Amino acid sequence: LRLAYNHIRDAAHSGVSEAMHDLGVAYREGLGVDACGVTALEWFGRAAEAGDPDACYEMGCMLYTGGRGVAADKGASRKWIERASELGQPSAVKIAHTWREIAHDEERRSRGEPSMLFQDMKSEEDIDLSKVD
């Protein structure tokens, strides 16, 4: 594990964004190094600034929850999730879409219109439990 870490570290220091991301994972999870959230965030940040969509997503997640020495920052979290979404990171795309749907629904409700978030959900009466295994 330590040998793999050394190769990833060398590639990260050479500017390879995927290696920067992987080094962030190593520090977040303590893989080959002592776990350190602050150092993980620094490496994710370098990779994110280089345009790595997964690193942008990791930045957003770490900043949303905080912990491991990292302060929660919901505003910064949103920025990074939105950036990851723009870059096509699948989980970030789903989260950003959900945020837009919620914002749109809040606008509707502020105008006195009904919520549309759960319009496609069936009521209990519409669910046929006899078909559930």
Disulfide bonds with the S-S distance in Angstrom:
none
